[in-house]
């Protein structure tokens, strides 16, 4: 292939009288690009197969050959960071951070590079390097100031956490870094951050969810695409695949999006999909136990009164004229998971906030989307968990948009960049 390219350039130069040195330089650049592309795709393929050492070898060769393509560079830096972390190459991981923490790669990849380096140094007790890392990377874990100052009933929401000003298009939020100040589980962190367990877990695939040590960092995915392109203000949207609720509203003449994590029905008792209206609202509801649930657990009474042991928590809203409710919970866990018998479960604090602002008759749209797209000046995708048919559908759709996305890269995104909006162009 190299000979073919060089021969073509030489024939062209003789035929048209171009400067041969210039053409040779251009030919060699073409050869270099083609060669680096080979190492790039091979690194992705090997990484996806779990062959991290071989993936590192090809990724490092790519860096030597091509540092100009920022998008490819971004993916290879993340690939190397994860590989060094999993193979416990702390020297290489630390040096990779020093080389790229202030580079032109995406802020999200720089944050993940910081997190993997930080966590490996904590695990290894390398306090000297940890001090250097945090000093150089301190700009990455500073939270942006959220200029939202709402009064009245909306003052109970937390800017940048569960309420966002919608500046343009369908994208909200900014990803951040959380530091554990003591040993924690991901379930505890999720509740502290008003997040769901699963959405934190898929965004942190290489963190032990039940053994997060003091000083370790967690990636917090808050940059999201709304579930519907042509959404309506005043309609509640729930995407079961991401286990999250969105409520776009006009407040004081400005567009906002309120969003909360939710627990949904188990695989054998799925939550409903479709359009509903809130037909009933109850404070401190009693739970009339369905016959099907009493058959599973005959010890349950026919009615559970309001109180701390009531599974419906402190508020409940009925979806249409069904048995399905949008409600709080008495459980310590389950938000952001498949745990219910079909109802939509929320933290008590969140369901009260929603209850206070949602009126009877409000439309609720429930969908199940494993991925979401959005396009403005750039094309974005947000992935939760892709089935084989989803992958083919995405590649085919993007091909129609003249966007080339290889199966290797899509699989890499499905492993390492799930749960938040990422740009494809």
Rosetta blueprint (number, residue, H / E / L):
1 X L
2 X H
3 X H
4 X H
5 X H
6 X H
7 X H
8 X H
9 X H
10 X H
11 X H
12 X H
13 X H
14 X H
15 X H
16 X H
17 X L
18 X L
19 X L
20 X H
21 X H
22 X H
23 X H
24 X H
25 X H
26 X H
27 X H
28 X H
29 X H
30 X H
31 X H
32 X H
33 X H
34 X H
35 X H
36 X H
37 X H
38 X H
39 X H
40 X H
41 X H
42 X H
43 X H
44 X H
45 X H
46 X H
47 X H
48 X H
49 X L
50 X L
51 X L
52 X H
53 X H
54 X H
55 X H
56 X H
57 X H
58 X H
59 X H
60 X H
61 X H
62 X H
63 X H
64 X H
65 X H
66 X L
67 X L
68 X L
69 X L
70 X H
71 X H
72 X H
73 X H
74 X H
75 X H
76 X H
77 X H
78 X H
79 X H
80 X H
81 X H
82 X H
83 X H
84 X H
85 X H
86 X H
87 X L
88 X L
89 X L
90 X H
91 X H
92 X H
93 X H
94 X H
95 X H
96 X H
97 X H
98 X H
99 X H
100 X H
101 X L
102 X L
103 X L
104 X L
105 X L
106 X L
107 X H
108 X H
109 X H
110 X H
111 X H
112 X H
113 X H
114 X H
115 X H
116 X H
117 X H
118 X H
119 X H
120 X H
121 X H
122 X H
123 X H
124 X H
125 X L
126 X L
127 X H
128 X H
129 X H
130 X H
131 X H
132 X H
133 X H
134 X H
135 X H
136 X H
137 X L
138 X H
139 X H
140 X H
141 X L
142 X L
143 X L
144 X L
145 X L
146 X L
147 X L
148 X L
149 X L
150 X L
151 X L
152 X H
153 X H
154 X H
155 X H
156 X H
157 X L
158 X L
159 X E
160 X L
161 X L
162 X L
163 X E
164 X E
165 X E
166 X L
167 X L
168 X L
169 X L
170 X L
171 X E
172 X E
173 X L
174 X L
175 X L
176 X E
177 X E
178 X E
179 X E
180 X L
181 X L
182 X L
183 X L
184 X E
185 X L
186 X H
187 X H
188 X H
189 X H
190 X H
191 X H
192 X H
193 X L
194 X L
195 X L
196 X L
197 X H
198 X H
199 X H
200 X H
201 X H
202 X H
203 X H
204 X L
205 X L
206 X L
207 X L
208 X L
209 X L
210 X L
211 X L
212 X E
213 X L
214 X L
215 X L
216 X L
217 X E
218 X E
219 X E
220 X E
221 X L
222 X L
223 X L
224 X E
225 X E
226 X L
227 X L
228 X L
229 X L
230 X L
231 X L
232 X L
233 X L
234 X L
235 X L
236 X E
237 X E
238 X E
239 X E
240 X L
241 X L
242 X L
243 X L
244 X E
245 X E
246 X E
247 X E
248 X E
249 X E
250 X E
251 X E
252 X L
253 X L
254 X E
255 X E
256 X E
257 X E
258 X E
259 X E
260 X E
261 X E
262 X L
263 X E
264 X E
265 X E
266 X L
267 X L
268 X L
269 X L
270 X L
271 X L
272 X L
273 X L
274 X E
275 X E
276 X E
277 X E
278 X E
279 X E
280 X E
281 X E
282 X E
283 X E
284 X L
285 X L
286 X L
287 X E
288 X E
289 X L
290 X L
291 X H
292 X H
293 X H
294 X H
295 X H
296 X H
297 X L
298 X L
299 X L
300 X L
301 X L
302 X L
303 X E
304 X E
305 X L
306 X L
307 X L
308 X L
309 X L
310 X L
311 X L
312 X L
313 X L
314 X L
315 X E
316 X E
317 X E
318 X E
319 X E
320 X L
321 X L
322 X L
323 X L
324 X L
325 X E
326 X E
327 X E
328 X L
329 X L
330 X L
331 X L
332 X L
333 X L
334 X L
335 X L
336 X L
337 X L
338 X E
339 X E
340 X E
341 X L
342 X L
343 X L
344 X E
345 X E
346 X L
347 X L
348 X H
349 X H
350 X H
351 X H
352 X H
353 X H
354 X H
355 X H
356 X H
357 X H
358 X L
359 X L
360 X L
361 X L
362 X L
363 X E
364 X E
365 X E
366 X E
367 X E
368 X L
369 X L
370 X L
371 X E
372 X E
373 X E
374 X E
375 X E
376 X L
377 X L
378 X L
379 X E
380 X E
381 X E
382 X E
383 X E
384 X L
385 X L
386 X L
387 X L
388 X H
389 X H
390 X H
391 X H
392 X H
393 X H
394 X H
395 X H
396 X H
397 X H
398 X H
399 X H
400 X H
401 X L
402 X L
403 X L
404 X L
405 X L
406 X L
407 X H
408 X H
409 X H
410 X H
411 X H
412 X H
413 X H
414 X H
415 X H
416 X H
417 X L
418 X L
419 X L
420 X L
421 X L
422 X E
423 X E
424 X L
425 X L
